[in-house]
C-alpha cells in the first residue's frame, strides 16, 4: 500500500512523484492508515487508485516532531483514464480539439506507444488533484481516529480534512530539470521577444499562461499610446488644449485593445482545449459550514446554510464595513491635500532646491499609505468574505473581487478625480498622477518579488547549511527538496496580479491625456513585471496546481467597466479645456449638455465597435460548430442503435411467447 522513503539516494522513489501531501504532526495513525488506503484502493471500491510513498528524513530521532509528508503519483494508464474523467481536450489527428477518450486514444495526435509524454506535467498534477478532491466518503460516519469530525456520504474527504486542519496542505512538486529549462528560456535569458508561452502552460497550466500572455499583450498594446504620448509630453506639455485629440485616441484605444484581447484569448483557449471544456461540478468550499440538510441537485446529505442569513451578513455587516473603509480612504485623502497645501506654502515662502524636493514628499507619503491601506483592506475583505460563508469557491471569489475592486478604485483614484473636477488644477493632477504611479510601481516590485525572495532565501540557507555538513557538494536529495518546498509561501492565484494590471490600466485610460508619459511608465513597469513574476513563480512560491481557463473571467468585465468610466472621465476633461470653454463663454449649461451628448455618442460608438468585432474568430466558430454537429450525429446514431437493440429484444421475446 505504501512505502517509506528513508533514503532517496538508494534507488529513489518507486514512481515519479507529482504531488506532496502533508498531514498535521499529531495526526492519528488510524487516520493516516485509513486515508492512504482510500487513496491507493481500486476505483470500483471507491478509492482513487493512486500511488503513495511516505517521506522520511532518516532515523526516528530526526523524524520525531516533523509533519507527516507523503508523495503521490500514478501509473500512465490511470492518468489517461483520469484525463477522460476531467474532460481534457487534446488535438485530434484531423487538427481539431476534442475531448479525450481512453478507448479512442490512438486517434489523438502525438499519442504513441503507451501514451508516455502525451500529457504534460501540469495536466498530470491537475488530474491527481482532481482524483484526490473527488475522493468521497462512503459509509463512514466520522473520520477514523476523530469521532467528532463527521463525514457525509458522497462528500469530498480531502476538503473535510482540510477544513478541520488534519490535512495541512497538498501541492504539486517542482521538476528540477524542467524548471531549469523553463527558467533559462523565460527570465534568465533576458531578451526582447515573446515569452515561451507553451513552456509556461506545460509547466504551470492554462490559468497562469493566460495571465502572462495578458500581461504581454497589454504591454505591447500600450506601445502606440507611448509613441504618441512622448511627443505630446516633450512638445505640448503646457498646451493642454492639444490633449483633446489624445483623449479621443485614448477612448478608441481602450475599446479596441479589450476587444482584440477577447479574440486572442479565445484563439489561445481553443488551441489549449479549454474553450469548449465543460466546467466540473463545484464542490462546497473547505471552509463552508452549516446544519445537515439535503442538496436538491445531488440528493445527498451535506451542510446547508440559509441564503437569507448570508444576505443579512452581506447587507448588515459587509456593506457598512466597505462604506466605512471608503469614508476612511476619503478622510486620508483630505489629510493629503492639507499636506500639499503646507508644502506649497513653504515653497512659496522660500523657493529653493530643498523646498522644491519637499513638494514631492506629500504625494510619496500618500502613495505609500494607499498601498498600505490596500493591503490591510485586502486581508480584511478576505476575512469578511470568508465569514459570509459562501458555499462555492466561484461565489466567494466574485464577492471578494467586488469588495476589493470598489475599495481599490476609490482609494487609488479618488484624489485624482478630486483634483481634476473639484480643484480643476491640471498641473497638480499631472504631478500627483506621476508620483502615485511611480511610487506604487516601486512598492509593488518590492512587496511582490524582492521581499518574499529575501525571506525565502534566508530560510533555504539554514536548510542548505545542515545538508552540506552531511552531504558536502552532492546534489540535494528529494527529501530535502520536498521539505524546502513545503516551507515556501503559497501562491494565492492571479488575483493580485490582475488587480495590479487593472489599476495600471486605470491610470492610463482615465487620466493619461494630462500625463501622456503614463503609458511609457506602465510599459517599463510591465517589462520588469514579466521577469519578477516569472522569477517568483519559479523560486519564491510553491508550485500552484494548473487551473484550466478559457478567459480572464470576471477581470474582463472589470477592465470593460474601467474603459466605460474612462469615456466619461475623458469627456469631462475635454469639457474643462480652455479651448472648449471658449466656445461657450457664458453658457455653462450648454457646455455640460454638449459634453454629455458627446459622451453618449462615444459610449454608443464604443458598444457598436464591441459588437462589430466578434469575440471568437470566424474560423474557430466554424470548428466549434462542426464539432457540435458531429457530436449530435454520433449521439443520434448511438440512440438509434440502442432503440434497434431494444426493438429486436422485444420482437424476440414476443416470438418466444407465441
N, C-alpha and C positions, 0 to 999 in steps of 0.2 A: 504493500500500500504506500509506504513512504520510505525514504532513505535519508540517513543522516550524513551530511557532507562536512565532516570534521576536517578534512584536508583536501582542498581543491587541486593541489598540485599533483596529487597521486591519481591520475586518471581523469579528474574533473567530474562535472555532473553527468548523469546518465542521459540527459536530454538538453536541448537548447533552452535555457531559462528565459522566459519572456516577461513574467510579472512577479513582483515581490509582494508578499502578503505578510503583514506584521500584526500580531495579536498583542494584547496588553501583557505586561510582565507577570501579573498574578492570575492569568487565565487558568482555569481548572483543567487538569489533564483529561478529564472526561469530556470536556467541551472540545478540546483540541482533537482528540481521537474521533469524536462524532463529526466534526467539521471536515476533517481530512477524508474520512470515509465517504461523506456526501460528495466531496469534490472528485474523488477518484472512482466512485461507483459508476456502474453502467447506466446509460441514459434510460433504458427501459425500467430500471429500478429507481428512477428519479434523481440520479446523480448527474454530474457534469462530464464524467469520463475524461478527466484531465490528469496530468502527471504532477506530482508534488514531491519536493525534497526539502528537508529541513536544513537551515544554515546553522552550523556550529562553529565557534571560534577556536576550539581546541579542547583543552581539559575542562573538567567540571568546575574548577575554581574560576576559570576565565569566563565560563558561560553563566555562572551564577549571577543573578541580578540583571541579566540582559534580557531584552524582549524576545518573544518567540517570533522568529522570522523564517518564512518558507518561500521557496521558489516554485513557481507554477509554469508548466509548459504543456505541450500537446504533441500528438503524432500528426503527420501530414493528412492522413485520411480524416481525422477528427476535425482538423482546421478547415478542410474543404467542405465537410458536412456543415460546419458552423458558418461558412461563407454563404451557403444556401439559406440557412436559418435567419441570418441577419439581413438577407435580401441584397447582397452585394452585387453591384453591376460591374461587368467586365466586358472587354471588347470581343465581339464575336468575329468569326472568320470572314464575314461579309463587311466588316468595318463598323457595324452598328454596335451600340451599347445595350446589352441585355442582362437580365437578372440571371446570376449564375445558378446552374443546377448541377448537382453531382453526377446525375445519370447522363447528362449531355456535355460533360466536361471536355471531351475530345474535340468538340466543335468550337471551343473558345481559342482565340489567338494566344500564342505564347504558352499554351498548355502542352507540356512534353513529359513523357515518362509517367512518374507517379505524381507529378504536379509540383515537384520541389522548385521553389523560386517563383511560382505562379502568383502567389500572394506576397505583397511587400510586408515589411516588418510591422509597420503601423497597422495594417489590416489584421495581421495575426494577433497583435496585442489587443486590438479592439474586439476581436472575436472571443478571446479569453475573458475579457471584461464582461462581455455580453453573457457568456456562459456562467460566469460567477454571479452576475446580477440576477439572472433568471433561475438560479438555484432555489427552488421553492420548498417551503415546509410541507411535510406530508401529514402524518398522524400525530407528530409530536405536539404535546400541549405546551411545552416550555423548552428552553434551551437546556440540554443536559448539563448539569452542574450548577445551573442558575434557575431554581424553581420560580423565582419572581419575574423572570424575563419570559413573558408569554410569546408563543408562536401562533400565527394564524394560518390555517391550511391554504396553500396556494400563494402565500405572500413571500417576498424575497427574503431569504435567510441572511444574506450579506448585508442588506440595508438595515435589517433588525439588529444585527450585531454591531454595526456602525453606530446606530442611534443610541445604543446602550454602552458604548465605549469599550466593548470587548474586542472588536476589530479596530485597531488604531488607524491603519491606512493600508491601501494597496495601490501600487503604481507600476508602470512599465519600466523595465530595466534598460539602461543605455547599452548599446552595442559599441564597444570601444573602437573597433576598426571602422565601422560605418560612420561613427561620429567624427573620426579623424578626417575621413574623406569629405564628409559634408562640410566640416569646419573650413577646410582648405579651399573648397570651391565657393564657399559662401562669404566668409568675412576675413579669413586670414590673408587671402589674396585680394587686396584692395584694387578694384578696377571699376571704371565707369561703363558698366554693362548690366544687362538684366540679371536678376537673381536666378539661381538654379532651382526653379520652381518645382520641377518634377522630383528632384532630390529631396526638397523640403517636404513635399507631400508624401513621398515614400517613407520618410523617417518620422514625421510628426503628424501626418494626416491632412485632410482637406481643410478643416477649420483654420488651422494656423497658416497653411499655404495661401488660403484665400485672404487672410489678414495681410500677409506680407505682399501679396500681389496688389491689394488695395492701396497699401502704403506706397508702393512703387508707382502705380497708376496715378494716384493723387499727386505725387511729386512731379511726374512728367507732365501732367495736365496743368500744373502751375507755371510751367516754363513760358507759355505765351503771356500770361499775366506779368511775370517778372520782366520779360523782354520789353513789354510796353511800359511797365512801371518805372524802370530805371531811367529812361529819357524824361519821363514826367517829373521824377524826383530831381534830376540834375538841371533841367532847363525850365521847369514851370513850377518850382517849389512855392513861390509866393503868389502865383496866378491861380487862385482857387477856381476861377470860372472854367478853366480848361479841364478840370476834373469831372465835369458833367459827362463828357464823352467816355472817360474812363469808367464812370459809374454804370453807364449803359452797357459797355462791353462786359463789365463785371457780372451784370444780371444775365446776359446771354451765356457767358462762360459757365456759370454755376449750373444752369439748366442742362446745357449740352454735356458737361462733364458727368453729371449724375446719370443722364440717360445712356450715354456711351458706356458707363461703368456697368449698368444693368445688363446691357447686351453682352459685354465682355465677360461678366461673371456667369451669365447663362451658358456662354460658349465653353468656359472653363469647366463648369459643373457638368455639362454634357460629356465632355472628354474624360472627366473623372468618374462618371457614372453615378452622380448624386442628384442630377436634375429630375429624373423620373423615380428616384428611390422613395418608397413609401416610408413615412415615419413610423418607428416602432411604438407599440402601445406603451404609454408612460406609466411607470410605477410611481407610487407615492414617494415623496422625498424622505430621506433618512430621519429628519427631524420632525416630521409630521406626526401629530398625536390627536387622540380623540377617543370617544367611547366606542365600544364594539358595535358594529352595525353591518348592514348588508349593502354591498356595492351593486347598484341597479344595472350596471353594464356587464360585469363579470359574474354576478350572482354569488360571489364569495364573501365570507365574513372578513371585515377589516376595520381599522379605526375610522370613525366618521366624525367630522366636525361641522356643525351647522354654519351655512354660509351667512346667516343673519348675524351670528356672533362675530364672524370675520369682518363683515361690513361695518359693524359697530366699532370694532377696534380701529378700522381704517379711518372712518369719518369722525370719531370722537377722540382719537388719540393721535394717529399718524398725520392726518391733515393739519390739526392745530400745531403739532410739533414742527412740521415743514414750514408753516406760516411764521412760527416763532423764529425759526432759523433764518428765514428770509428777512424778517424785521431786524435781527441782529446783524445780518450782512449789510443792510442799508444803513444801519447805525454806524458800523465800522467805516462805511463809505463816506459818511458825513465827517467823521473824525479825520479821514484822509484829506478832505477838502480844506478843513481847518489847518492841517499841517502844510498844505500847499500855499495857503494864504500867508502863513507865518514865514515860510521860506522865501516867498516873493517880497514880503515887506523888508526882510533882512537884506535881500539882494538890491532892492531899490535904494536902501539907505547907504549901502557901501558896495557898489558893483566892482567885484574883483574876481580872480580865478577861484578862490575858495568859496565865496558866496555863490558863484556860478555852479560849482560842483554841488553845493547844498540844495540847489533846485531839483536835482535828481533823487535826493535821499527820500522824500515822502513817497514818490512813486515806487521806488525799490522796496521800501518797508511794506507798502500796501500790497505789492505783488507777492512778497514772502508771506504776508498774513493771509492773502487769498488762497495760496497753495496749502497753508496750514489748516485753514477753515475747510477747504475742500476735502482734505484728508480726514479730519475729525468727523465731518458730516458723513463721509463715505462709510466709516465704521458704524456710526450711529444709525444710518439708514439701513445697513445690513442687519443690525441687531433688531431694529424695529420691524423690518420686513419678515424676519425670521419669527418674531413674536406674533405677527399676524396669522401665522400657522397656515400657509398655503399648501395645498395638497401636492401640487405638481411643481417640478423644477421650472417649467416654462412660465407658469403663473408667477412664481417667486421672482424670476429674472425680469419679467415685464414690469412688475411693481417696483422693483429695485431700480431699474433703468429710469423709469418715470420720475421717481423721487430725486435721483442723483442728477438727471439732466436739468430738471427745473431749478434746483439749487445752484448748480454749476453755472447755468446760463445767467441767472441773476447776479451771482457772486462775481463772475468774471466780466460781465458786460454792463452791469447797471451804471457804474461810474462813467463809462464811455457814452452811454445814452444820455446821462445827466449833463455831461459836458457839451455834447453835440446839440441837444434840443432844449435844454433849460438855460445853461450858461451861454451857449452858442459861441464858444471860444475854440476856433478851429486849430489855432496854434497849440493850445493846451491839449486838445484831442490828439494831435499828432504825437506830442511829447509823451502823453500817458499811454497811448497805444504801443509806441515803440518800447517804452520801458517795461510795460506789462508783458509784452510778447517776448522780449529778450530774456527777462528775469525768469519767467515761467519755464522757458525752454532750458535754461541752465539748471534750474532746480529739478526739473523732470529727469534730466540726464543723470544728475547726481543721485536722486532718490530711487530711480528705476533700475539703474545698472551698476554704478560705481560703489554705492554703499552696500547693497546686497553681496556684490562680488568680494568686497573687502572683508565683510563678516564671514562669508563662506570660506575664503582663503585662510583666515585665522583658524577656523575650526579644522580645516583639512590639514594644516601644518602640524597640529598636535597629533593627529592620527598617523600622518606620514612619518613623524619622528619615532613613534612607538614601533611602527612596522619596520623601519630601516634598521633599528637596533637588532632586529631578529633576522631580517632577510637580506640586509645590505642593499645592493643595487639591483636586485631582481625585480621583475615586474610585479606590481601589486596583485595578489590573488583575488579571486572573485568574491570571497567572503568580505574582504576589506572594501571592495567596490560597492557591495550591497550596503554595508554599514555607512559608508560615506554618502551614498545617495539617499539613504533613509533619513539622514540628518539634514539634507538640503531643504530649503524653503519650497513650499508647494506653489506651483504656478496656478493662479486663480482664474485662468482663462483670459480671453482677449478683451474683456470688459474695459479695463483701464486703458488699454492700448487704443481701442476705438474712441473712447472718451477724449483722450488727448488729441486725436486727429479731428474729432468733432469740434473741439474748442478752437483749434488752429484754423479749421475751415470757417468758423465764425469770425475770427479776426480778419481773415482775408475777404470774405464775402460781405460782411457788414460795413466795415469802415476803411477798406483799403483805398478807396477813392481819395481820402485825405492823407493817407500814408502809403504811397504806391510801393514802397520797399517791403511791405508786409509779405507779399508773395515770395520775394527773394529770401527773406529771413526764414520762412517756413520751408523752402526748398533746402537751405543749408541745414536746418534742424533735422529734416527727414532723411537727408543723406547720412548724417551721423546716427539717426534713429535706427536705420536699417542695420547698421553694424552693431550698435549697442544691444538692440533687441535680439539679433542673431546670437551674439555672444552670451547674453543672459539665458537664452533658451538652451544653449549647449553646455554651459558650465555653471550657472548660478542656481537654476531651479531644477527640481525633479522633472524628469521627462513626463509630459502630460499624455493622457490617453488620446488617441485620434478621435475627433468629433466630425462625423460626416456633415458637410454643409453644402448647400446649393446657392446660397447668397449670404449677405452680411446681416440678414434678419432684421430686427427692429431698428438697427442703426441706419438702414436705408431710409426708413421713414423719418428718423431724426435728422439726417442730412437734408432731406427734401423739405422738411419743416423749416430748418435754418435758411434754406435757399429762398423760401417764400417770405420769411421775415426780412431777408436781405433786400427783396424788392421794395418793401415798404420803407425800410431804412434808407436805401439809396435814393429813392424818390423824394423823401423828406430832406435829405442832404442837398439834392439838386434844388429843391424849393427854397432852401436857405441861402443859395449862392447869390452874391450881389448882382450878377448878370441877369438872373431870372427875376429877382426882385425889382430890377429897373423897369421891367415891362409892366409891373403892377405897382406904381409908386404910392397910390392911395387906396388900394383895393385889396386888403388882406384876405377878405372872404373869397374874392375871385381867384386869388393866388392859391388858396387852400383847395378850392373846388377843382382848379386846373391840375394841381399836383395829385389829388385823389383820382381824378379821371385818368391821368397818365399812368398812375399806379395800377388802376383796374385794367387798363389796356395791356400793360406789361405782364400782369398776372395772367390775363387771358392768353396772351402770346406764349407765355411760359407753359401753360397747361396744354395749349394746342401743339406746341413743339414736343411736349412729353407724349402726347397722343400719337403724333405723326411717326416718331421714332419708335419702332416696336421693341419691346423688352427682350424678346427672343429672336435671333436672326432667322430669316425665312428658311434656309437650308436645314436648320435644326428643327424648326417646326414641322417640316416635311418628314424628317427622320422619325420624330416622335409620333406623328400621325400614322406613319407606315407601321411602326412597331405596335401601336394600339390596334390597328386594323388586323395585323397578323395574330395578335393575342386573342381578339374576338373570334376570328375564324377558327383558331385552334380550339377555343372553348366550345364553339358550335359543333365542331367535329367530335369532340370528346363527349358532349351532351348527347349528340345523335347516336354515337356508338353505345353509350350506356343505355339509352332508350331502346336500341335494337336488341341488346343482350337481354333486357328485361322482357321485351315482347317475345323473343324466342323462348325464354324461360316459361312465360305464361302459356304459350302455344303448346310446348312440350307437356306441361302439366295438364292441360285440357285433353290432349290426346291420350294421356295415361288414364285419366278418369273415364274417358269414353271407352 
